[in-house]
């Protein structure tokens, strides 16, 4: 849960800084990719948002799209993980490529609770498209039935 909050705070912090016009704090350390995915397996879905830097326009656009729907992310047990290629270890960089990210290009990859890549895109992914993909997954269907949402 702390990792999810840290990652969301890291992704959403630039939006708050722009509005408040306060100086930027030092950048947060990027958690190692492999342990983060291992911790999420069976518990959360993960959206990897890959880019060379957090300053890229596609990365910023994806941030803004996701910042607008925090309740829907939470309802789908979705953790957003920034994957900044220059900050990855060689092993994590290789894992990111195996999952479908293509450094140095922007990309997003949806990882299911089973640890498998479910969807990828080289452009920012609209929340409606992301949620549609998740809501069609068998495990999500079970969750919605259990929660009485279907």
Buried (B, 14 or more C-beta within 10 A) or exposed (E): EEBBEBBBEBBBBBBEEEEEEEEEEEEEEBBBBBEBBEBBBEEBBBBBBBBBEBEBEBBBBBBBBBBEBEEBBEBBBBBBBBBBBEBBEEEBBEBBBEBBBEBEEBBBBBBBBEEEBBBBBBEBBEBEEBBEBBBEBEBBEEBBEEEEEE
